[in-house]
Structures are given as structure tokens and as C-alpha cells.
Amino acid sequence: MAQSYDLILKGGTAVLPGRTMRADIAVCGGKVVRVGFLDAGSARQTIDCAGLHVLPGVIDTQVHFREPGLEHKEDLESGTRAAVLGGVTGVFEMPNTAPATDSPEALQEKLTRAQGRTWCDHAFFLGASAANAAALGGWERRDGCAGVKIFMGSSTGSLLVDQDEAIARVLAGGFRRVAVHCEDEARLKERKALVAEGASVALHPEWRDVETALAATRRLLALARQAGRKVHVLHVTTAEEMALLQDNRDIASVEVTPQHLTLAAPDCYEGLGTFAQMNPPIREARHREALWRALEQGVVDIIGSDHAPHTLKEKSLPYPKSPSGMPGVQTLVPVMLDHVNTGKLSLERFVDLTSAGPARVYDIAGKGRIAAGYDADFTVVDMNAERTITNEWIASKCGWTPFHGLSVRGWPVMTIIRGTIVMRDGALQGRPLGAPVRFHPLPPLTKEPAVPR
């Protein structure tokens, strides 16, 4: 008797571990159960994927969805809606909300808010601080926790951890890889006078210069090596950092963003003004080319969007009163697929950077590849579709994108999460079904972590 499946993706070109080939993919109970050539009549639903590529679900491991506290910019529903419309099946959300996600109670508050409202799977980072450093090793084990995030610079309130002693205490406890924003706060303060009284936004990368990023990354690597703790350096922007990170692969993994791979100063500031402003900054072309070389040479592990929306009104303030950050979760896939089509990277490398890489770096369970036993998460794309990215397409509450008017080839046409279609041909399907991302178990703690006073 023929086996019955919930879903078969029929006749697509699947990017599988180690090979890309035409294959049918069978799903049952939200899991991949078979990859091969199957009887189309043996499933409750069969989708014709001829002419399409079926990728493992894209995981964006750096987004800021602004809830709680800043929901006028974004919330969990609108942010995850933007994600699935862009072909993203999972997100890791950052802790700099109001209040900050710096305790188990704050983590649980986000998980509770996410229930029934998120369109894709999700996990939330705990924000490190001098006050909670000793407890993070226990807290990082909680369900739905993506890990620990350190802001060495460019943060406010309790989440700024800029002193070596405090960073060392954060790194001393726990097992999971720690994600870090590397800008040197002392140097930022020293150089703030360059722009404090008002300046052209083109000076943003001059204020937050190469040394600001390099000094922080150098300090982090020394502290991580001393602690024996692996770190993940977020949104790397400089050639100098990439040269340093290349020599520290045993202790540090690397993220880059589509905007740093696509835009360059001074043109981006001339064309976009403050809408090109982010931290760390978009820099001149020599740095962009260094990021591409590092990606080609295997130094880069993950592409994340650093989705950080602000309203049109906020971004239109005169620099430096204008906030840093731009949306990106919805445009990550089409922008990078266009780079695939122009020969900047292979489709297999794109999959490694957005699916297998996130699973490897963050030890995600059951996601990151198309294989039997894994979650049936798929980003289905038409590599020949030509589209123009517009502000009108953006689902984020901010309503704009720095890529407005950019013509691309390669487009997400279907988003499938645990065997359920949530986006097809640009339209949402059904209701939000997002659930917490699962992680592989950690070794037992040798002692109970201290509780911060």
C-alpha cells in the first residue's frame, strides 16, 4: 500500500546537503519524510514546483521588531508578516526593546506576546548587562532563547556593556555562542564632536570610523580567547576586521548584511541621505569588496538583515538627530538572489549563509537543511522572476526600504513553515502559526549561576 503524505513539493530543483537536483519532497506531520521521486497522488496536497528552486527555510538571525515599547515602528505581527512575504521562515529578535529583554520574565513576556501573532518561527536574545552577567549562563537555556547579545557600543541604558571587566564576566558563564555588536563606546564618545552640532550624514562613517569597529572587535577576540567562549561578530563592515577575523576562526564566527554587501559610500548618502544611516555604517567601496572577498573565502558564516525600522518622520530628522537603522527582513532574499544571478555567489553558498550557517552557529535543532527528520521549512523561489522592490511592497510599519526602485532577478514565491504554506505568490495564507525555535541541549552547568542583586 502506497504511503500517504500531507504534502508533496513536486518537480522542483532542491538545494540539498552537498548537491542541487530535481527532486520531490514529501512532508508528514510538519517534517520532511522523504526526498526523491514520488507518486503525486499519494499526498493530500501536491504543489507543482517545476521551474522553481526549493531552498531550506531562510533564517534571519538579526531582527529588531520593537515590541514591547516601540510598536509605532514595528511589532511582532507586522515584522513576521514582512518576514514571510520575503521568504523568511524563522527570525531571531534582538533585546533592545522597552523594557529591554534582560531577564527571564522579559523573555517570557515576548514569548507570550508572540503566541498566535507571529507568522514565522522565532527566538529572542537576552541582553547582557553588568547587572545580569552572572545569571546569563542559566537563563540562556530557557525555551525560546536565541542566546546572549552584547552591545559593546551604540546602545542605551542597561544593555551597554563597554568595559572589559563586565564583558569578561558575561563571557565567563554559559556555553552558547554570544552575539556581539562591536563598536568601541569610548571612541564613539571621543569622536562625537565631529557631528554633534549638526553635519552631513555623509560623515556618519567618519564619526563611527574603521578604528571604532576594529578596536572593539580586537578587544572582544582577546576576551573571548581568555574565557574560552565562542562569539559571533554581528554586521562586520571593514576590511581590517575581516583580516583579523580570518585569523581567529576557532573562536569567532562572522555576519554580514545585504546592505553592506550592496550599498557603498558616498553614493548611498548622496542618494538616500539619513535613510542610509545605520550602525555600524555603510562604508566606501573598498570595504564592500573586502566583505565579498571574505564571503568568497569562507570567512563569513551568516547573512542577517539587521532589520531595524524607524518611521519616515523619525528618519527625516536632521543628522545626527535621525536614528540609525533600516528595514531589511523582507528584502534579504530578493536582494541576495539578485547577487546570485549576477554571479557574486552561488545559490548553494546563499543557502549556507541563510539556513545551514545559522543552524550551525547557533546550534538550532531540526532546521537549516532539506533532509528527512528536519522541519518542513522551505523558501521556494523563482530564480528567473524579474521584479522591482518598492516601498509599497514593504509590510513593515515603517513603510519604506533603502532598496526602493531596485530591479532584481530572483524572487520568493512561496514560504512554507513546518509543512504549512504561509505565503504564496505574494499573498498571506491562513493565520499566524509561528512557534519558538528549538535548540540542541547544552551540557549541564557545573554550578548554579548566581542571581544578580
C-alpha positions in Angstrom: 0.0 0.0 0.0 1.4 3.4 -1.0 2.4 5.7 1.8 0.2 8.8 2.3 1.7 12.2 2.9 0.4 15.6 4.0 2.2 17.5 1.2 4.5 16.8 -1.7 6.5 19.5 -3.4 6.7 18.1 -6.9 9.4 18.6 -9.6 11.3 21.5 -8.1 15.1 21.9 -8.1 16.0 21.3 -4.4 19.2 22.6 -2.7 20.1 19.6 -0.6 23.1 18.9 1.6 26.0 18.5 -0.8 24.0 18.7 -4.1 21.4 20.5 -6.0 19.0 18.4 -8.0 15.4 18.0 -9.2 13.5 16.1 -6.6 10.1 15.7 -5.0 9.9 16.4 -1.2 7.3 14.6 0.9 6.1 16.1 4.2 4.2 14.5 7.0 3.4 15.9 10.5 5.4 19.1 9.8 8.6 17.1 9.0 10.4 16.1 5.8 9.9 12.4 5.5 11.3 11.6 2.0 13.3 13.2 -0.8 13.3 11.6 -4.2 10.8 10.8 -6.9 7.3 10.2 -5.5 3.8 9.4 -6.6 2.0 12.7 -6.8 -1.3 11.0 -6.0 -0.2 9.9 -2.5 -0.5 13.2 -0.8 -3.4 15.3 0.5 -1.8 18.3 -1.3 0.7 18.4 -4.1 2.3 21.6 -5.3 3.9 21.8 -8.8 7.3 23.3 -8.3 8.5 22.8 -11.9 10.8 25.7 -12.8 11.2 26.7 -9.2 14.0 26.2 -6.7 13.2 24.8 -3.3 15.6 26.1 -0.6 15.7 25.2 3.1 13.8 27.9 5.0 15.8 31.1 5.3 16.5 32.1 8.9 17.2 35.8 9.7 19.2 35.8 12.9 19.2 39.5 13.5 16.0 41.5 13.5 14.6 44.3 15.7 10.8 44.0 15.9 10.5 46.8 18.5 7.9 45.1 20.7 7.3 45.9 23.6 7.6 49.7 23.9 8.2 50.9 20.3 5.3 49.4 18.4 4.7 52.5 16.4 7.8 51.4 14.4 7.1 47.7 14.3 5.5 44.8 16.3 5.8 41.1 16.3 2.9 40.6 13.9 4.0 43.2 11.3 7.6 42.2 11.5 7.0 38.5 11.0 4.4 39.3 8.3 7.2 41.1 6.4 9.5 38.2 7.0 7.2 35.5 5.4 6.3 37.8 2.5 10.1 38.0 1.8 10.5 34.2 2.1 11.9 34.1 5.6 10.7 31.2 7.8 12.5 32.0 11.1 13.8 35.0 12.9 16.0 35.8 16.0 14.8 39.0 17.6 17.1 41.4 19.5 16.7 42.6 23.1 16.9 46.4 22.9 13.2 46.9 23.3 11.5 49.0 26.0 11.8 47.4 28.5 14.9 45.5 27.5 14.9 41.7 27.3 17.3 41.3 30.2 15.6 38.8 32.4 13.7 35.5 32.2 10.5 37.4 32.9 11.1 39.8 30.0 11.9 36.8 27.7 8.7 35.1 28.7 6.8 38.3 28.1 8.0 38.3 24.4 7.2 34.6 24.0 3.7 35.2 25.4 3.2 38.2 23.0 4.3 36.1 20.1 1.7 33.4 20.6 -0.9 33.4 17.8 0.5 36.6 16.3 3.8 35.6 14.6 3.8 34.4 11.1 7.1 32.6 11.3 9.1 30.7 13.9 11.2 32.8 16.3 13.6 33.1 19.2 14.6 36.0 21.4 18.0 37.2 22.5 18.7 38.0 26.2 20.5 41.3 26.5 23.7 41.2 28.6 24.4 43.9 31.2 26.8 44.3 34.1 24.0 43.5 36.4 22.9 40.2 35.0 26.2 38.8 33.8 26.5 36.1 36.4 23.0 34.7 35.7 23.0 34.6 31.9 24.6 31.1 31.8 21.4 29.6 33.4 19.0 31.9 31.6 20.3 31.1 28.1 18.9 27.6 28.5 15.3 28.7 28.5 13.0 27.7 25.7 12.7 30.3 23.0 16.1 31.9 23.9 18.3 32.6 20.9 21.3 33.2 23.2 23.0 36.3 24.7 23.6 39.6 23.0 26.3 42.1 24.0 26.3 45.7 22.9 29.9 47.0 23.2 28.7 50.3 21.8 25.8 52.1 20.3 23.2 51.2 23.0 21.5 53.0 25.8 20.6 52.1 29.3 21.4 48.8 30.9 22.3 47.0 27.7 25.6 48.9 27.1 28.5 46.6 28.2 31.6 48.6 27.2 34.1 47.7 30.0 36.4 44.8 29.6 35.7 43.5 33.1 32.0 43.4 32.5 32.4 41.7 29.1 34.6 39.1 30.6 32.0 38.3 33.3 29.4 37.8 30.6 31.7 35.5 28.6 32.7 33.5 31.7 29.4 31.8 32.3 27.4 29.6 29.9 28.1 27.6 26.8 26.2 29.1 23.8 27.9 31.4 21.3 27.5 35.1 22.2 26.4 37.6 19.6 28.2 40.9 19.8 27.8 44.4 18.3 31.4 45.6 18.1 31.8 49.4 18.2 34.1 50.9 20.8 32.0 53.2 23.0 34.9 55.3 24.3 36.0 56.1 20.8 32.4 56.9 19.8 32.2 59.4 22.6 35.6 60.9 21.8 34.6 61.5 18.1 31.0 62.6 18.7 32.1 66.2 18.4 32.6 65.7 14.6 28.8 65.7 14.2 27.3 66.8 17.5 26.4 70.3 16.3 24.9 69.1 13.1 26.6 67.7 10.0 26.1 66.0 6.7 25.1 62.3 7.1 28.0 61.5 4.9 30.1 62.0 8.0 28.4 59.1 9.7 31.2 56.6 8.7 33.8 59.2 9.7 32.4 59.6 13.2 32.0 55.8 13.6 35.2 55.1 11.7 37.1 51.9 11.0 39.1 52.1 14.2 35.9 52.3 16.2 34.8 48.9 14.9 38.3 47.3 14.8 39.2 48.3 18.3 36.0 46.7 19.7 36.5 43.5 17.7 40.1 43.2 18.7 39.1 43.6 22.4 36.3 41.1 22.0 38.6 38.4 20.5 41.1 38.8 23.3 38.4 38.5 25.9 36.7 35.5 24.2 40.0 33.7 23.9 40.8 34.3 27.5 37.3 33.0 28.5 37.3 30.1 26.0 33.9 31.3 24.8 32.9 31.4 21.2 31.5 34.7 19.9 29.6 35.8 16.8 30.5 39.2 15.5 27.5 40.9 14.0 27.3 43.1 10.9 31.0 43.3 10.2 31.8 46.3 7.9 35.5 46.8 7.5 38.3 45.2 5.5 40.5 45.4 8.6 38.1 43.4 10.8 37.8 40.7 8.2 41.6 40.3 8.1 41.6 39.9 11.9 38.6 37.6 12.0 40.2 35.4 9.3 42.9 34.6 11.8 40.5 33.8 14.6 38.1 31.4 13.1 38.4 29.0 16.0 36.8 31.4 18.4 34.7 33.8 16.2 32.0 33.5 13.6 31.0 36.3 11.3 27.8 38.0 10.0 27.4 40.5 7.1 24.3 42.2 5.9 22.8 42.6 2.4 23.0 46.4 2.7 26.7 46.4 3.5 27.2 44.0 0.5 25.1 46.1 -1.8 25.4 49.8 -0.9 28.6 52.0 -0.6 29.6 55.4 0.5 29.5 58.2 -0.6 26.8 57.3 -3.2 24.4 55.8 -0.7 24.4 59.0 1.4 24.0 61.2 -1.6 21.1 59.2 -2.8 19.4 58.2 0.4 20.5 60.7 3.0 19.7 59.6 6.5 17.8 56.6 5.2 21.2 55.1 4.6 22.2 55.7 8.2 22.9 52.6 10.3 25.3 51.3 12.9 28.0 50.2 12.0 27.9 52.5 9.0 27.8 51.7 5.3 31.4 52.5 4.2 33.2 53.1 1.0 33.5 50.5 -1.8 36.9 49.1 -0.7 35.2 47.7 2.4 32.3 46.3 0.5 34.7 44.5 -1.8 36.6 43.1 1.2 33.3 41.8 2.6 32.7 40.0 -0.7 36.2 38.5 -0.7 35.7 37.3 2.9 32.4 35.7 1.8 34.0 34.0 -1.1 36.8 32.7 1.0 34.5 31.2 3.6 35.2 33.7 6.4 31.5 34.8 6.6 29.1 32.4 8.3 25.8 34.1 8.2 23.9 36.8 6.3 21.5 38.6 8.6 19.3 41.6 7.8 19.8 43.7 10.9 16.1 44.7 10.3 15.8 47.9 12.4 12.9 50.0 11.2 12.1 53.6 12.1 9.3 55.8 10.8 9.6 58.1 7.9 9.2 61.1 10.2 12.0 59.8 12.5 14.4 59.1 9.7 13.7 62.6 8.2 15.1 64.4 11.2 18.3 66.3 10.5 21.5 64.3 11.2 22.6 63.3 13.8 19.2 63.5 15.5 18.0 61.0 12.9 18.0 57.4 14.3 20.2 54.7 12.8 18.7 51.6 11.3 16.7 50.4 8.3 14.2 47.6 7.5 15.6 44.5 5.8 13.9 41.2 6.7 11.6 41.4 3.7 14.3 42.3 1.2 17.1 39.9 2.3 16.1 37.1 -0.1 15.4 39.1 -3.3 18.5 41.3 -2.9 20.8 38.3 -2.3 19.2 36.2 -5.1 19.9 39.1 -7.5 23.6 38.8 -6.4 23.4 35.1 -7.1 22.1 35.8 -10.6 24.9 38.3 -11.3 27.5 35.7 -10.2 28.6 37.2 -6.9 27.8 34.0 -5.1 26.3 30.6 -5.8 22.8 29.5 -4.8 24.4 26.8 -2.6 26.5 29.4 -0.8 23.4 31.6 -0.3 21.7 28.6 1.4 24.7 28.0 3.6 24.7 31.6 4.7 21.0 31.8 5.5 20.0 28.3 6.5 22.8 25.8 7.3 25.1 28.6 8.7 22.5 29.9 11.2 21.8 26.3 12.3 25.5 25.6 12.7 26.5 28.8 14.5 23.5 28.8 16.9 23.1 25.0 17.3 19.5 25.1 16.0 17.7 21.8 16.2 15.7 20.4 13.2 16.2 23.4 10.8 18.7 24.5 8.2 18.6 21.7 5.6 16.2 19.7 3.5 16.6 16.2 4.9 14.4 13.5 6.4 13.5 14.3 10.0 14.0 18.0 9.7 11.3 20.6 9.9 9.5 21.1 6.6 10.6 24.8 6.3 11.0 25.9 2.7 11.8 29.1 0.9 10.5 28.5 -2.7 12.0 30.9 -5.2 11.7 31.7 -8.9 15.3 32.5 -10.0 14.1 33.9 -13.3 11.4 36.3 -12.0 12.2 39.9 -12.5 10.7 42.4 -10.1 11.3 45.9 -8.7 11.4 46.4 -5.0 9.2 49.2 -3.9 8.1 50.9 -0.7 4.6 49.9 -1.5 5.6 46.2 -1.2 7.0 46.6 2.3 4.8 45.2 5.1 6.8 46.7 7.9 5.0 49.5 9.8 7.8 51.9 8.7 6.6 51.6 5.0 10.0 52.2 3.3 13.1 50.4 2.2 16.5 51.6 1.1 16.2 49.4 -1.9 13.1 51.2 -3.3 13.4 51.2 -7.1 16.0 48.4 -7.2 15.3 45.9 -10.0 16.2 42.4 -9.1 16.1 38.9 -10.7 15.1 36.1 -8.3 12.1 36.3 -6.1 10.4 34.4 -3.2 7.1 32.9 -4.4 6.2 30.6 -1.5 7.0 30.4 2.2 6.3 27.1 3.9 6.7 26.6 7.7 6.6 23.1 9.2 4.6 21.9 6.1 2.1 24.7 6.1 2.0 27.3 3.3 2.0 30.8 4.9 2.8 32.9 1.7 2.1 32.1 -1.9 2.6 34.4 -4.9 2.8 37.4 -2.6 -0.3 36.7 -0.5 -0.5 35.5 3.0 -2.2 32.2 3.6 -4.1 31.1 6.7 -3.3 32.5 10.2 -0.1 33.2 12.1 1.5 29.9 13.2 4.9 30.9 14.5 6.4 28.8 17.3 9.6 29.1 19.3 12.7 27.7 17.6 14.3 24.7 19.2 18.0 24.3 20.1 20.2 21.3 20.8 20.6 20.6 24.6 23.5 22.1 26.4 25.9 20.3 28.8 24.9 20.6 32.5 26.1 23.6 34.4 28.8 22.7 36.9 27.2 25.1 39.5 24.0 27.0 39.8 24.5 30.5 38.3 24.5 33.4 40.7 21.4 35.6 40.9 22.1 39.3 40.2 21.3 41.6 43.1 
